[in-house]
Amino acid sequence: MVLTSGYILMINIDEFSNIIMNLYKSGVAGLFIKLKRFFDKLPDDVIKLANELNFPIVEVPMHLAFIEVINPTLLQIIDHQSERLRFSEEIHKTFTNLVINNEDTQTIVNTLSEMLNKDILYYDLHFQKAYYSKNPVDISKEIMSLELKDILETHLYYTIGLNKEIYGYIICLNKKDTDFSSDDYNILTHANTALILDVQKKISSMQIEDRHKNEFVLDLIMNNIKYEEEVKNRSNIFGWDFTNDICVMVVDIDNFKEKYLKLENKNVNDNLEDIRERIFKYTTYILKAYFNDAIYATFSDSIVFLLQPDIKNIKMLGGQLQKTGDEIRDAILKNFEFTVMVGVITDDLVKAFGMNATQIANLGAMYFYAYTIMQIPSGILADYLGPKKTVVTGCIVAFIGSGIFSFAVNIPMAYIGRLLVGLGVSVVFLCLLKIQSKRYCSTNRMATELSGISAEDNLMIFIFCVNSYILLS
């Protein structure tokens, strides 16, 4: 608002219309002027322009001082701002109480709908879930059938987000709504904070639960649980039932750690972690289509599934696992730059040899028994016999072991094959180190010194195998 005695306009009477136009463009609410002091009436072209612009020009009585005009106006402005602050504080208090009292997302959406006096839909992008402010039965079938992007193109919406990260959308279900009022934006700003806190709370709870699930599955695999009662109690917390036989499937992302360690840019690493999560989601979605009650835990670059197949369909398990594995590999290869390895051979061994869980565990452990025991001898052989002869001999032994395992007709023969493979492969790594030491370093007997270190590393593998054997027994 501009208040004037009219003197400046009188001496610039030719610019009066331009002054009105500039005031209008500057966002001035109106012009208050004292007439009959410097001129009796406004020019006709000024009145015409003001009417066209809907720009108010108010005549101020001559006897009123400026302060008598300004003070009431300022008081009204201050009262209006105070009212808006009180309104904003009430909204803030309402949404804060909802979050503090641990109210669910639906309650927040219902409260927001009442404040806006609009029927709304909140779509949570993180959990891919829609929340309606009224019963979905009453929602038009058109809305229910549309994709999110189509709804956003045809309806008024407000983005829920923080720091360029979008958490979801508040969508007005009535197409007649074309814009939000200033009070609506005030309400939505506070709702934005409440909904972000709600999502982050859910994410934190989910991460804590996932960590406990992963620890439980790891304890099962590593045989850190000694009592059956502990298994029952911890599985009941997550609603899991381990009364039936369990088949373990491991899906491992090939070369993920290698690629992750090569990257130094944090943003690229974050993107890589996002890809890992998406791969896990793809894998879980596909596997649950075949094994709906599958239990799983995620690790750095692999996901472990505990499957409890129906005893009646145990003969079909092999085919199901093969089909699931092929579908997972094809889907990951098609949608990502990574490939995955699916490890399940239990069913083939059961069919071929009628193996039980203990015998399967023994078969897997044979390789690592031989590999661990041979670490120190392989270093000595590399130093005294020579790395090339040692590697050639090892490869021959591993080749013979693979052949025996492939053509095994009974369990002992399979054991021997796996043992020979472990013996043959165990010498390769240290011999490569020996070759490198000769090429790049003059120090001798490097392989003997490193064999002790390697033996310590493989001791952990040995402990894992023994624990797995005990668990499966």
Steps between C-alpha positions, in 0.01 A plus 500: 500500500622850413377812684562845342391862526499519120776755461739261319218408264408863432852592385515182288143504373603364159658196667198429723382203290851351484532536878174308548622228263836470682326481839276223369792304358690538828219327689375809686153438649365848427555877496368727779495868394379830645300688236408873500843587631710512183229410244125453524444182298690210348564505125255290301775287340632411851154394618448292184839325542438430868162343419655284229770379742253468789743720693330687788556876541356621833427865586624598846307781680699819535465522881661158564869487583713228340546325836123472537491304175818295544452377859165321450638339185815379674293365789287298261810364327655402834173341618476306175860376532445407864194301403697316232776425752244364750346292223843368397588419861180301546570301183859436611382386843241266348743322265776492765265325743408246234868414448586499874201277578619257232183530295498312170517646152126462442423719803733772371331487157151518655600801713650674197183438300285658772725808519501548122132411475588290197493130411863403450726211413849467647729273297809381688774450241740322736258225602288522180176534694192721455306660788152640430330754727169323454393143444655371174161349414369856456789599273417514131610198299676736260743611772556145625587379151746778410877480534667752732650702212156530337344623825772763542431629148127549560473592870629770734782365718764602753843334515614354833878514513821630652828610338388402148404151622133427429319286758152515351211713375187654651238486223161673499241254376261770377596616151331837567782591738743706294723662762574509872430810709765661719346328805508168312871543433553577868323177595683295236839630615442365852351177362813459288714495817269253675486259204879510450554420869245219469680347198842533664365338816371206295831470314696499828270237652526288186881528498520396866268205438695399189825512696355270767367266230839490329674429832254218572552337159877539536485340847308208348755454223799534733341272765521772765166386641540201729143444617186425304295718735706805401427430131126483575498817710701710253307371198168580672607866530501525120203268449717227351430127526785250474304180557561365145825405324697797369672546166748787472538704180774761465489770230835677469572812290807425290801733547298749707763555769774537241309771315397670824857525630624646171268799527614800703213739425240487781211579267595212272531268799156608622362425155665158511339426835165603354555254212576225753173570685306492172664168405397357837143626448485343153634172638259495792202583279578215258575243768188577702293428189614135539560483876257740663613429857872534425712649779801706395789705633721741307877539528755723327471343153273201547155406619429172680157336476374234741240298312258251654352308206182300531589139584240379251676684219858415600558321168407816314739713707795455264304621201361792694844605621645470151219708350528763776877526463479538121234769531703693759817487287315610185320787677815637663701471177227682307450788746846553651866506406567223753445126484409273790591148600233277651629215714277197561624145429345319795213353302730346235714336769196361679372354175835352396624360832209524741712729722376635829587842645811373684645336191439812289678710763792254501522515122521879501756498781735250330626768262581741783655229722755426228548867410569599863733212582709556185577869556834456682614200290411686179730786602787258565439324167499835319834596654684171453330320211432818306170682436453385140536128576283538809222676305506245218484214749219671689298555183538134406380393846204740481414373150503139623287598801246677278476194279448268797232729642322531164484122448452404865262211552492511878557737791861399591604551137346849505687575824832396343433714192432811707804433719730473195357823354579679826854354504570604143361853522662573838849546353413745222467824693831478688683392186375811321637708785831319466512575127427867570770514767758368253394748234475813713703428814834340576386364839493119510270266695217752480246220449600320822447819702163574340377144539460554873287809437286313249460212744361741761248637250382156401467399864188721502364309200571175684309623808207601276487155342511324838220721630292435188557128545384516864194708408387272219563193717 
